[in-house]
Amino acid sequence: MSEAIEKPAASRSTEGPANEHYARLLQGMAQAVAVKGYAETTIADIVREAAVSRRTFYEHFSTKTECLIALYETASRLALQAVSEAFDPAQPWHAQVEHAMTAYFDYLAQDPMLLRTLFVEILGLGMPGLMARRRVNDEIANFIQVVINSSSAGECDAAHLTSEMAMTVVGGINELVLQAIEQDRAGDLRELVGPATRLVHAVAAESRR
């Protein structure tokens, strides 16, 4: 558990105790929620899993909601980093999409329990969770828009995604993941590469009309 939110060893070696405790608290939250669900998880559960004190928890977070949102945003940005690293600017945009989708779903599939936390438990936080989800989705949509528009410049089948079209892609992919979770297929996310890739191509094709 929590491999998906681990930082590279080189980064950890330069961090101070405060950053180490922060990362451990995020992992503790992920582990506690995986066992008990967010509603039943207490701060005592989080600090026990993180092997830190309650005082340390409050040095970083005011509430368990704040901690879950931090976990959500951290893991989501690491997923986006995995996608970013999969893009090759030298290749046509349409040739890159499948590689990017594979990287994204492989990242999410590393930890099915964390995946459930990120896509399901965050929805139970009410407005704070919705706001966090919006921030992350906006960030991903902006990345998709910039990458596809810049990569396709000068190509005969150039795409020009608007922000609304990019958000359509993000929403569709999120629904595919939620469906997989509901059907207990969180470990088989590679199966979503095809549908997600076709979705991006279809939205891009629409933009050229």
N, C-alpha and C positions, 0 to 999 in steps of 0.2 A: 504494500500500500504506500502511496505518496511518492512513487518514483516520478510521476508526471509533474510534480512541483519541486523536484530536487534541482538545485543549481549545480553547474559544473564544478568539479573539485577545485579547479584553478581559482574560481570566483570565491568559493568558500574559504580558501586559505588566507585571503586578504581581508576577510570580514572580521569585525569586532564582535564581542559578546552580544551586544544589543541586536545586531542583524542576525546572529545565529539564533538567538531566542525567538526573534520574529518568525524566522523560517520554521523553527520547531513548533511554534504555536499554530502556524498554518497546517503543518502536518498533523499535529494533535487534533485540530478541528476536523480535518479530513478523516482521520481514523475513528474519532468518536462518532461522527455523523454516520459513517459507514456501518457502525455497529448498532446504534440506537435511533438513528434518524435525527433530524435537526430539532424537532419539537421536544424530544426527550433528552437531548444532550444538555448537560449543564457545564458551567465554567469549571467545576471540579473535575468533570470528565476530560475536558480539554487540557487542563494543566497536568492531569495525571498522565495522559497519553504523551504530552510534550515533555514530561519530566522537568517542569519548571514550577515555580511558586505562583500562587494566586496574585501576589504583588507584582510579579513579572508580567502576568497577563494584563493587569491594569496599567502597566507602564506603556503598553502598546495599543490596547483597545479599551473602549469604554463599556462595550456590551458584546455578547456573543454574536449578535447580528452584524456588528462591525467586523468581527473576525471572519465570519462566513463570507461577507462581501469582499474582504481583502483576499481570501482564498480564491474566490470566483474570478476576481480581476487578475490576480497573479497567474493562475492556471490558464486563463483565456489568452493572456498576452504571450505566454510561452507557446501556446498552440499557434498563435499568429506568427510568432518567430519561426516555428517549424515550417509554416507555409511560405514565409518570406524566403527562407533558405532554399526552398525547393524550386523557386523561380530562377530561370536562366535567361537574362536579358538578351542573349545572343539568339535565342530560339523564337520562332513566331508565337504569338500569344496563345493561339489555339492548341499548339503543341505542348504548352506549359501547363495547361489547366489540369490535365489528368495527373501529372506529377504533383501538383500542389494539393489536389484533393486527396491523393494517396497519403501524402505527408500529414495532412490535417487529420484524417481518420485514423491513421496509425498512431498519432499522438494521443487522440482521445481514447483509443482502444487499449492503451497501456494499462489503464486502471478503471475497469468498469464501475467500481463503487464510487470513485471520485467523479466519474462521468455522470452518474446519477445525481450526485450532490450538485454538480454544476448546472445541469439542465432541469432538474426537478425541484430540489430543495430551495433553490434561489427563488422560485416562483411563490413559495410560501411566506416570503418576507414582507409581502405587501408592497407599498410604494417604494421603500428603500431598495428592495430587490429589483423592482421594475426599473428604477432609475439606473441601477448598476448594470442591468441587462441592456438598457438602452445605450449607455456609454460604451460598453463592449461591442455591441452590434454596430454602432456608428463607426467605431474604430476599424472594425473588420470591413464594413462596407466601403469606407474611404480607401482602405488599402486595395481592395478589389478594383475599385473604380480607377485609381491612379495607375496601378500596375497594368491593367488591360488597356486602358487608353494610351499609355505611353509605349507599351510594347507593340501595339498594333499600328502605331503611326507609320504612314508610308506604305502599308500593305494594301493589296488590292481588296482584301476583305476586312479592312480596318473597322474596328468597333469603337463606338463612342458611348460608353455607359453614362447615364445620368446618375445622380445620387439616389434617385428613387429606384432605378433599375438595379443598382448595386444592392440596395436594401432588399429588393425582391429576391435576389440570389441568397442573401444571408438568411432571410426568413424561411425560404424553401429548404435550405440545408438544415436549419434548426429543426424544422418539422420532421425531416427525414430521420434525424438523430433521435428525437423524442419518440417517434414511432418505433424505432429499433429498440429503445429502452423499454417501452411498453410491452413489446413482444419478446423480451428477454434475449435480444440479439446484440447486446452491447459489445460482446466480444467478436462480433462478425461485421464490424463497420466497413471493412474493405468492400463488402457488397454494395455499399452506397456510392462508391467511386463512380460507377457508370451513370446512375441516375443524376448525381450531382454535376458531373461533367456535362451531361446532355442539357441540364438546366442552364448552366452558364452559357453554353453555345446557343441555346434557344433565345435567351435574353439578349445576347450579343447580336444575333441575327435580326431580332426585332429592332434593334437600335439602328440597323443599317437601312431600314425601310424609309 
